[in-house]
Amino acid sequence: MAKRGSIYIQGDSHWLAFNDALTVTNETHNFANEVVSQPLENGSLLTDHIIIMQDELEVQVFVSNSVPQESQDTYSALKIIRNTRQLCNVYTNHEIYTSMAIESVSAPHEAPQVNAITFTIKFKRIDWTDDVENSYPLAKY
């Protein structure tokens, strides 16, 4: 686990550490289920299974301009990880996430911050299976 107030992102080509409590401004952990229902002829619903949705994580980090090029280097590293479709391990105080893909990065730049930037990074866990047809048997009617 990451130390309190820290976020670590490990991709194949880059390792990003947001380990100062002032740089991690927000993290949102989303884990959800989808309850599936089908209507019956009499108007009631038949609820027969639950789909576990992929975990999602949204982090907001502030990168200051105290170290020259730090905000630009972070920006470039996030673009490379996203553009090359690297799966990341993301270490937070609450959970270690594996097989996370960057779904989006938002980086609004606000004046008068020169070279400082706030990133909002959305991740989604990618679930893998080797053989869909044999790993998940078809329903028999």
N, C-alpha and C positions, 0 to 999 in steps of 0.2 A: 504494500500500500504506500501511497505517497504521504509525505508529512503534511500536517494540517495546513490548509490553504495553498496546496501545491497541485499542479497538473503537469504530468510528463507525457509526451507524445513520442512514441518510438515507431518510426517507419523503417522501410528497408534502407533508405538512403540518408535519413536525417533523424536526429534526436533533439527534440525541443523540450526545454525545461522552463516552466513558469513557476519558480520556487520561492518567490518573494510574496508574502501575504498581500502586498499592495498591487501585485500584477493580476492575480486571479480575482475578478470582480463578481463572477457569478458562475454557477454550474447547476444544470438542471438534468436530473436523471429521470428518464421515462421508461417504464416497463409496463406493458399493457397486454390484455387478452381481448380477443374478439369472440363474443358469445354469439353463436350462429343459431338462428331460428328460422323455421319454415312454417308458413301458414297452412292450417288444415282446412278441410271443406266446411267444418262447423264454425269457423272463425277464430278458433284458438290457435296458439302458436306451439309448435313442437321445437323445443330447444334440446338438441342432442349432442352437441360437442362444443369445445372451446379451443380456439386457435391461439397459441402463444405467439405474440408478435415479436419482432426483433427489438432488442434493447436499443434505445436511442439516448444520446448524450449531447447536450449543448453546453459549451463553455464560452465564457467571455473573459478575455484577458487584455490587459493594458500593457503595452510595450512602450517604455519611455524613450526619450532621446538621450539618456544619460551616458549610454555607451554608443559611440559612433557606429553607424550602420546596423545597429541591433534591430530596429524596426524593419529596415529593408531586407536584412538577412532572414528574419522571421517570415516576412511576406513571401520572399522567394522560396523558402523551404516549404511553406504550406502550398504554394502553387505547384511545386514539383511533386509533392506527395499526392495532391489531388489529380494532376494531369497524368501521372503515371499509374494511377489507380492502385496505389500501394495500400495494403491493409495495415492498420496500425494497432499497436497495443497502447491503451490510454490508461494511465495510472492516476487515480484520484484518491482522496481521503476515504471515500466510501466503498470503492470497488475497483478492481483491476479488470478492464475490458479488453478482450482479445478480438481479433478479426473485425476491427472497426474500419469502415470506409468513411472518408470525408464526403458528406452529402452536400454541404455548402460552406462557404466562407464569406462572411460579410466584414468589410473593413472600411467603415466611413471615416473620413479624415476631417477633423473639426479644427478650424482656426481658433486661437492663435498657436495651437500645438504644432511646432515645427519638427517634423520627423517622428513624432509620437503618434501612436495609432492604437485603436481598440479593435480587436478581432473578435467576432462571434463565429465559432466553429461548430457545425452540426455534424455529428457522427451517427452512423447506423451500423449495427452488427450484421455481418454477413454470415448466414448459416450455410454450411457445406454438407453435401451428401455425395457419396461416390456413385450410387446407382438408385435413382429415384424409383424406378419400377419395382425393384426388389427390396428396397429399404422400407417402403411404405406400401403394404399390401392393399390392393384394390378392395373396395367394399363388395360383398357378395349379397345379392338380393334374391 
